[in-house]
Amino acid sequence: MGILAPADSALLGLVSVLAPVIVTGNAAVLLAARDKPLPAITLSEVLATSDLPGGVVNILTGDPAETASWLASHME
């Protein structure tokens, strides 16, 4: 599932959109907020050393205006 991290809240907003996807057994491609990417990058380091299987959470950084259209139009 493609997810856009909310720009108004840093870590709480990120976890609130990511947790339901993981709990239901789906893989996630998360696009980090442009203004506050540090919580997403830090979370990626935590997830890399956790027991979560590889590829379940994929985090992208960048400008959502440029990358959101690619994320939404991806066929898988």
N, CA, C and O atoms as a GROMACS GRO file, in nm:
protein
  304
    1MET      N    1   0.084  -0.117   0.000
    1MET     CA    2   0.000   0.000   0.000
    1MET      C    3   0.088   0.123   0.000
    1MET      O    4   0.191   0.127   0.068
    2GLY      N    5   0.050   0.221  -0.074
    2GLY     CA    6   0.120   0.348  -0.076
    2GLY      C    7   0.064   0.442   0.028
    2GLY      O    8  -0.058   0.460   0.036
    3ILE      N    9   0.149   0.501   0.108
    3ILE     CA   10   0.107   0.588   0.217
    3ILE      C   11   0.185   0.719   0.210
    3ILE      O   12   0.306   0.719   0.186
    4LEU      N   13   0.114   0.830   0.230
    4LEU     CA   14   0.180   0.959   0.244
    4LEU      C   15   0.179   0.997   0.391
    4LEU      O   16   0.074   0.998   0.455
    5ALA      N   17   0.294   1.027   0.444
    5ALA     CA   18   0.303   1.067   0.585
    5ALA      C   19   0.245   1.206   0.600
    5ALA      O   20   0.272   1.295   0.519
    6PRO      N   21   0.165   1.227   0.705
    6PRO     CA   22   0.109   1.361   0.725
    6PRO      C   23   0.218   1.462   0.757
    6PRO      O   24   0.313   1.433   0.830
    7ALA      N   25   0.203   1.581   0.702
    7ALA     CA   26   0.306   1.684   0.720
    7ALA      C   27   0.289   1.761   0.850
    7ALA      O   28   0.383   1.826   0.896
    8ASP      N   29   0.170   1.755   0.911
    8ASP     CA   30   0.147   1.836   1.030
    8ASP      C   31   0.200   1.777   1.159
    8ASP      O   32   0.231   1.850   1.253
    9SER      N   33   0.210   1.645   1.166
    9SER     CA   34   0.265   1.583   1.287
    9SER      C   35   0.379   1.491   1.247
    9SER      O   36   0.372   1.422   1.145
   10ALA      N   37   0.481   1.489   1.326
   10ALA     CA   38   0.601   1.416   1.289
   10ALA      C   39   0.588   1.266   1.313
   10ALA      O   40   0.545   1.193   1.223
   11LEU      N   41   0.622   1.220   1.429
   11LEU     CA   42   0.626   1.076   1.456
   11LEU      C   43   0.488   1.016   1.478
   11LEU      O   44   0.461   0.907   1.428
   12LEU      N   45   0.402   1.084   1.551
   12LEU     CA   46   0.269   1.030   1.578
   12LEU      C   47   0.188   1.013   1.450
   12LEU      O   48   0.121   0.911   1.432
   13GLY      N   49   0.193   1.109   1.362
   13GLY     CA   50   0.123   1.098   1.235
   13GLY      C   51   0.178   0.986   1.148
   13GLY      O   52   0.103   0.916   1.081
   14LEU      N   53   0.308   0.972   1.151
   14LEU     CA   54   0.374   0.867   1.074
   14LEU      C   55   0.332   0.729   1.121
   14LEU      O   56   0.298   0.642   1.040
   15VAL      N   57   0.334   0.708   1.251
   15VAL     CA   58   0.297   0.578   1.307
   15VAL      C   59   0.148   0.552   1.290
   15VAL      O   60   0.108   0.438   1.269
   16SER      N   61   0.064   0.656   1.299
   16SER     CA   62  -0.080   0.637   1.289
   16SER      C   63  -0.124   0.595   1.149
   16SER      O   64  -0.229   0.532   1.135
   17VAL      N   65  -0.049   0.629   1.046
   17VAL     CA   66  -0.085   0.582   0.912
   17VAL      C   67  -0.014   0.452   0.875
   17VAL      O   68  -0.061   0.378   0.789
   18LEU      N   69   0.099   0.425   0.938
   18LEU     CA   70   0.176   0.305   0.906
   18LEU      C   71   0.130   0.182   0.982
   18LEU      O   72   0.125   0.072   0.925
   19ALA      N   73   0.095   0.197   1.108
   19ALA     CA   74   0.058   0.082   1.192
   19ALA      C   75  -0.061   0.004   1.139
   19ALA      O   76  -0.054  -0.119   1.137
   20PRO      N   77  -0.171   0.067   1.096
   20PRO     CA   78  -0.283  -0.013   1.046
   20PRO      C   79  -0.248  -0.098   0.923
   20PRO      O   80  -0.303  -0.206   0.905
   21VAL      N   81  -0.158  -0.049   0.840
   21VAL     CA   82  -0.117  -0.124   0.722
   21VAL      C   83  -0.038  -0.248   0.762
   21VAL      O   84  -0.062  -0.356   0.708
   22ILE      N   85   0.054  -0.234   0.854
   22ILE     CA   86   0.137  -0.347   0.897
   22ILE      C   87   0.054  -0.449   0.975
   22ILE      O   88   0.070  -0.570   0.956
   23VAL      N   89  -0.034  -0.401   1.062
   23VAL     CA   90  -0.114  -0.491   1.146
   23VAL      C   91  -0.206  -0.578   1.061
   23VAL      O   92  -0.232  -0.693   1.097
   24THR      N   93  -0.256  -0.525   0.951
   24THR     CA   94  -0.345  -0.604   0.865
   24THR      C   95  -0.271  -0.696   0.770
   24THR      O   96  -0.333  -0.764   0.688
   25GLY      N   97  -0.139  -0.699   0.779
   25GLY     CA   98  -0.060  -0.794   0.700
   25GLY      C   99  -0.019  -0.746   0.563
   25GLY      O  100   0.017  -0.827   0.478
   26ASN      N  101  -0.022  -0.618   0.540
   26ASN     CA  102   0.016  -0.562   0.410
   26ASN      C  103   0.157  -0.506   0.414
   26ASN      O  104   0.212  -0.478   0.520
   27ALA      N  105   0.215  -0.491   0.297
   27ALA     CA  106   0.343  -0.422   0.284
   27ALA      C  107   0.314  -0.275   0.257
   27ALA      O  108   0.210  -0.241   0.201
   28ALA      N  109   0.404  -0.189   0.296
   28ALA     CA  110   0.382  -0.045   0.283
   28ALA      C  111   0.499   0.022   0.215
   28ALA      O  112   0.615  -0.010   0.241
   29VAL      N  113   0.467   0.115   0.128
   29VAL     CA  114   0.564   0.209   0.072
   29VAL      C  115   0.523   0.345   0.127
   29VAL      O  116   0.419   0.399   0.089
   30LEU      N  117   0.604   0.398   0.215
   30LEU     CA  118   0.572   0.521   0.286
   30LEU      C  119   0.653   0.636   0.228
   30LEU      O  120   0.775   0.629   0.218
   31LEU      N  121   0.584   0.742   0.192
   31LEU     CA  122   0.650   0.862   0.144
   31LEU      C  123   0.659   0.960   0.260
   31LEU      O  124   0.557   1.012   0.306
   32ALA      N  125   0.779   0.985   0.307
   32ALA     CA  126   0.801   1.071   0.424
   32ALA      C  127   0.763   1.215   0.393
   32ALA      O  128   0.769   1.260   0.279
   33ALA      N  129   0.724   1.286   0.497
   33ALA     CA  130   0.691   1.428   0.484
   33ALA      C  131   0.815   1.507   0.443
   33ALA      O  132   0.925   1.481   0.493
   34ARG      N  133   0.797   1.601   0.355
   34ARG     CA  134   0.912   1.677   0.305
   34ARG      C  135   0.971   1.767   0.411
   34ARG      O  136   1.093   1.780   0.420
   35ASP      N  137   0.887   1.829   0.493
   35ASP     CA  138   0.937   1.924   0.592
   35ASP      C  139   0.996   1.856   0.715
   35ASP      O  140   1.083   1.912   0.781
   36LYS      N  141   0.948   1.735   0.746
   36LYS     CA  142   0.995   1.663   0.866
   36LYS      C  143   1.031   1.519   0.831
   36LYS      O  144   0.961   1.427   0.872
   37PRO      N  145   1.139   1.497   0.756
   37PRO     CA  146   1.175   1.360   0.718
   37PRO      C  147   1.252   1.284   0.826
   37PRO      O  148   1.263   1.161   0.817
   38LEU      N  149   1.305   1.352   0.926
   38LEU     CA  150   1.389   1.286   1.026
   38LEU      C  151   1.317   1.175   1.103
   38LEU      O  152   1.378   1.070   1.124
   39PRO      N  153   1.190   1.192   1.146
   39PRO     CA  154   1.124   1.080   1.214
   39PRO      C  155   1.111   0.956   1.125
   39PRO      O  156   1.125   0.844   1.174
   40ALA      N  157   1.085   0.975   0.997
   40ALA     CA  158   1.073   0.860   0.906
   40ALA      C  159   1.207   0.791   0.886
   40ALA      O  160   1.214   0.668   0.879
   41ILE      N  161   1.313   0.868   0.877
   41ILE     CA  162   1.446   0.810   0.859
   41ILE      C  163   1.488   0.736   0.985
   41ILE      O  164   1.546   0.627   0.977
   42THR      N  165   1.460   0.794   1.100
   42THR     CA  166   1.491   0.727   1.226
   42THR      C  167   1.410   0.599   1.242
   42THR      O  168   1.462   0.497   1.287
   43LEU      N  169   1.281   0.604   1.206
   43LEU     CA  170   1.197   0.485   1.212
   43LEU      C  171   1.248   0.376   1.118
   43LEU      O  172   1.238   0.258   1.150
   44SER      N  173   1.301   0.414   1.005
   44SER     CA  174   1.355   0.313   0.913
   44SER      C  175   1.475   0.240   0.973
   44SER      O  176   1.493   0.121   0.951
   45GLU      N  177   1.556   0.312   1.050
   45GLU     CA  178   1.669   0.248   1.118
   45GLU      C  179   1.621   0.153   1.227
   45GLU      O  180   1.678   0.045   1.246
   46VAL      N  181   1.517   0.192   1.297
   46VAL     CA  182   1.460   0.105   1.401
   46VAL      C  183   1.400  -0.020   1.337
   46VAL      O  184   1.421  -0.131   1.388
   47LEU      N  185   1.328  -0.004   1.227
   47LEU     CA  186   1.265  -0.119   1.160
   47LEU      C  187   1.370  -0.212   1.099
   47LEU      O  188   1.347  -0.333   1.090
   48ALA      N  189   1.483  -0.157   1.057
   48ALA     CA  190   1.589  -0.240   0.998
   48ALA      C  191   1.649  -0.335   1.099
   48ALA      O  192   1.696  -0.443   1.062
   49THR      N  193   1.648  -0.298   1.226
   49THR     CA  194   1.706  -0.384   1.330
   49THR      C  195   1.599  -0.458   1.410
   49THR      O  196   1.631  -0.522   1.510
   50SER      N  197   1.474  -0.448   1.367
   50SER     CA  198   1.366  -0.516   1.439
   50SER      C  199   1.340  -0.653   1.378
   50SER      O  200   1.410  -0.696   1.286
   51ASP      N  201   1.238  -0.722   1.428
   51ASP     CA  202   1.202  -0.854   1.376
   51ASP      C  203   1.106  -0.847   1.260
   51ASP      O  204   1.055  -0.950   1.216
   52LEU      N  205   1.080  -0.730   1.209
   52LEU     CA  206   0.992  -0.714   1.093
   52LEU      C  207   1.064  -0.767   0.968
   52LEU      O  208   1.180  -0.731   0.944
   53PRO      N  209   0.999  -0.852   0.890
   53PRO     CA  210   1.066  -0.905   0.769
   53PRO      C  211   1.103  -0.793   0.672
   53PRO      O  212   1.035  -0.690   0.664
   54GLY      N  213   1.208  -0.814   0.599
   54GLY     CA  214   1.252  -0.717   0.500
   54GLY      C  215   1.149  -0.696   0.392
   54GLY      O  216   1.085  -0.791   0.347
   55GLY      N  217   1.133  -0.573   0.349
   55GLY     CA  218   1.040  -0.541   0.243
   55GLY      C  219   0.899  -0.510   0.288
   55GLY      O  220   0.815  -0.472   0.207
   56VAL      N  221   0.870  -0.526   0.417
   56VAL     CA  222   0.736  -0.496   0.467
   56VAL      C  223   0.714  -0.345   0.470
   56VAL      O  224   0.607  -0.297   0.434
   57VAL      N  225   0.813  -0.271   0.513
   57VAL     CA  226   0.804  -0.125   0.516
   57VAL      C  227   0.918  -0.068   0.433
   57VAL      O  228   1.035  -0.094   0.459
   58ASN      N  229   0.881   0.009   0.332
   58ASN     CA  230   0.978   0.076   0.246
   58ASN      C  231   0.951   0.225   0.258
   58ASN      O  232   0.839   0.270   0.235
   59ILE      N  233   1.053   0.302   0.293
   59ILE     CA  234   1.035   0.444   0.317
   59ILE      C  235   1.112   0.523   0.211
   59ILE      O  236   1.231   0.501   0.189
   60LEU      N  237   1.040   0.615   0.148
   60LEU     CA  238   1.099   0.703   0.048
   60LEU      C  239   1.101   0.845   0.102
   60LEU      O  240   1.010   0.886   0.173
   61THR      N  241   1.204   0.919   0.067
   61THR     CA  242   1.211   1.061   0.101
   61THR      C  243   1.213   1.141  -0.028
   61THR      O  244   1.254   1.091  -0.133
   62GLY      N  245   1.170   1.263  -0.020
   62GLY     CA  246   1.169   1.349  -0.137
   62GLY      C  247   1.047   1.438  -0.138
   62GLY      O  248   0.972   1.444  -0.040
   63ASP      N  249   1.028   1.505  -0.246
   63ASP     CA  250   0.916   1.597  -0.261
   63ASP      C  251   0.790   1.518  -0.298
   63ASP      O  252   0.787   1.454  -0.403
   64PRO      N  253   0.687   1.521  -0.214
   64PRO     CA  254   0.564   1.447  -0.244
   64PRO      C  255   0.498   1.490  -0.374
   64PRO      O  256   0.432   1.409  -0.439
   65ALA      N  257   0.514   1.616  -0.414
   65ALA     CA  258   0.455   1.662  -0.540
   65ALA      C  259   0.515   1.589  -0.659
   65ALA      O  260   0.448   1.570  -0.761
   66GLU      N  261   0.640   1.547  -0.648
   66GLU     CA  262   0.706   1.478  -0.757
   66GLU      C  263   0.690   1.326  -0.749
   66GLU      O  264   0.675   1.260  -0.852
   67THR      N  265   0.692   1.271  -0.630
   67THR     CA  266   0.692   1.125  -0.616
   67THR      C  267   0.556   1.063  -0.591
   67THR      O  268   0.538   0.944  -0.614
   68ALA      N  269   0.458   1.140  -0.544
   68ALA     CA  270   0.326   1.084  -0.514
   68ALA      C  271   0.257   1.032  -0.639
   68ALA      O  272   0.188   0.930  -0.633
   69SER      N  273   0.273   1.098  -0.751
   69SER     CA  274   0.209   1.050  -0.874
   69SER      C  275   0.267   0.917  -0.919
   69SER      O  276   0.194   0.832  -0.970
   70TRP      N  277   0.397   0.897  -0.903
   70TRP     CA  278   0.460   0.768  -0.937
   70TRP      C  279   0.411   0.659  -0.843
   70TRP      O  280   0.386   0.546  -0.885
   71LEU      N  281   0.397   0.693  -0.717
   71LEU     CA  282   0.350   0.597  -0.618
   71LEU      C  283   0.206   0.556  -0.647
   71LEU      O  284   0.172   0.439  -0.636
   72ALA      N  285   0.121   0.651  -0.682
   72ALA     CA  286  -0.021   0.622  -0.707
   72ALA      C  287  -0.042   0.549  -0.838
   72ALA      O  288  -0.138   0.473  -0.850
   73SER      N  289   0.042   0.570  -0.936
   73SER     CA  290   0.021   0.507  -1.067
   73SER      C  291   0.089   0.372  -1.081
   73SER      O  292   0.076   0.308  -1.185
   74HIS      N  293   0.161   0.327  -0.980
   74HIS     CA  294   0.230   0.198  -0.988
   74HIS      C  295   0.127   0.086  -0.992
   74HIS      O  296   0.031   0.087  -0.916
   75MET      N  297   0.147  -0.010  -1.081
   75MET     CA  298   0.047  -0.115  -1.104
   75MET      C  299   0.039  -0.219  -0.991
   75MET      O  300  -0.064  -0.285  -0.978
   76GLU      N  301   0.142  -0.234  -0.912
   76GLU     CA  302   0.139  -0.333  -0.805
   76GLU      C  303   0.115  -0.264  -0.674
   76GLU      O  304   0.110  -0.330  -0.570
   0.00000   0.00000   0.00000
